């Protein structure tokens, strides 16, 4: 299970280090794609295939499904780390996540996420953020015990 929060910088060539602790689980070749809340999702090849199969199994006659397919699947790029553990974040993905310099890479179970540092802090602590207690109560109300 991927976990942890790592602060890194994007270099002038659009490269960032994938933390070794995450790289052990994800591998040296992986997919990076547009993801929810304006971050990027980082998936091992196996996990991305599972995600892609799950999305492709949804009914294609629904516009929301087609949109999800177009955003996540077509936005995916296969990446590889170099000898220093870095990989290039493609320009269109940097734009999606507003990545400029300071960023945060977080392990989130089956995948990692790359966030602009300011966006991450706003997500966690901003005016629209939801506390852990509120999130747990909403899950309980939906019948999902936490």
C-alpha positions in Angstrom: 0.0 0.0 0.0 1.4 3.3 -1.1 1.5 6.0 1.6 3.5 9.0 2.7 3.9 12.7 1.7 7.0 13.9 0.0 8.0 17.4 -1.0 10.0 17.8 -4.2 10.8 20.4 -6.9 10.2 20.2 -10.6 13.4 21.1 -12.4 13.7 23.3 -15.4 13.4 20.3 -17.8 10.1 19.2 -16.1 11.7 16.4 -14.2 10.9 15.3 -10.7 12.2 12.5 -8.4 9.8 9.7 -7.7 10.6 8.9 -4.0 12.3 5.5 -3.7 9.8 4.3 -1.2 7.0 4.8 -3.8 9.2 3.6 -6.7 9.6 0.2 -4.9 5.9 -0.4 -5.3 5.1 1.4 -8.5 8.2 0.3 -10.5 10.6 2.1 -12.8 8.0 2.2 -15.6 4.6 3.5 -14.8 1.7 5.7 -16.0 1.0 9.3 -15.1 -2.4 10.8 -16.0 -4.8 13.6 -15.2 -6.6 12.8 -12.0 -9.2 14.2 -9.6 -9.1 17.6 -7.9 -6.5 18.9 -10.3 -3.7 16.5 -9.4 -1.9 13.8 -11.4 -2.3 10.1 -10.7 0.7 7.8 -10.8 0.0 4.2 -11.4 2.0 1.0 -11.8 1.4 -0.6 -15.2 -0.7 -3.3 -13.5 -2.8 -0.8 -11.5 -3.3 1.4 -14.6 -4.5 -1.6 -16.6 -7.0 -2.4 -13.8 -8.2 1.2 -13.8 -8.5 1.3 -17.6 -10.4 -2.0 -17.7 -12.8 -0.7 -15.0 -13.4 2.5 -16.9 -13.8 0.6 -20.2 -16.4 -1.7 -18.7 -18.7 1.2 -17.9 -21.6 1.8 -20.4 -20.2 3.9 -23.3 -23.5 5.5 -24.0 -23.2 7.7 -21.0 -21.5 11.1 -21.6 -20.0 11.0 -18.1 -18.3 7.7 -18.9 -16.9 9.0 -22.2 -15.6 12.1 -20.4 -13.9 9.9 -17.8 -12.4 7.8 -20.5 -11.1 10.8 -22.4 -9.7 12.6 -19.4 -8.0 9.7 -17.6 -7.1 7.2 -20.4 -6.2 9.6 -23.2 -4.3 11.8 -20.8 -2.1 8.9 -19.7 1.7 8.8 -20.4 4.0 6.0 -19.8 7.0 7.2 -17.9 10.4 5.8 -16.9 12.8 6.9 -14.2 16.4 7.7 -15.1 19.5 6.6 -13.1 18.8 9.4 -10.6 15.2 8.3 -10.0 13.7 11.2 -12.0 11.1 11.2 -14.7 9.7 13.9 -17.0 6.2 15.1 -16.3 4.8 15.8 -19.8 3.9 19.5 -20.4 0.1 18.9 -20.8 0.0 17.1 -17.5 2.0 19.8 -15.8 -0.6 22.3 -17.1 -3.5 20.2 -15.8 -2.0 20.1 -12.3 -0.6 23.6 -12.4 2.9 22.3 -11.6 5.6 24.9 -11.7 8.2 24.3 -9.1 7.2 23.1 -5.6 5.1 20.0 -5.5 4.0 17.2 -3.2 3.9 13.5 -4.1 1.6 11.5 -1.9 1.0 7.7 -1.7 -2.7 7.0 -1.8 -3.2 3.3 -1.5 -3.0 1.8 -5.0 -1.5 4.8 -6.6 0.4 8.0 -5.9 -0.6 11.6 -6.6 1.4 14.6 -7.7 0.0 17.9 -6.4 1.2 21.5 -6.8 2.3 22.4 -3.2 -0.1 25.3 -2.9 -3.0 23.3 -4.3 -2.3 20.5 -1.9 -2.3 22.8 1.1 -5.5 24.5 0.0 -7.1 21.0 -0.4 -6.1 20.0 3.1 -6.5 23.3 5.0 -8.5 25.7 2.8 -11.9 27.1 3.4 -13.6 24.4 1.3 -11.7 21.5 2.9 -13.6 18.8 4.7 -12.3 17.6 8.1 -11.6 13.9 8.7 -14.6 13.7 11.0 -16.9 15.2 8.4 -15.7 12.8 5.7 -16.2 9.8 8.1 -19.7 11.0 9.0 -20.6 11.3 5.3 -19.3 7.8 4.6 -21.3 6.5 7.5 -24.4 8.3 6.3 -24.0 6.6 2.9 -23.9 3.2 4.5 -20.1 2.8 4.4 -18.8 2.1 7.8 -15.5 3.7 8.7 
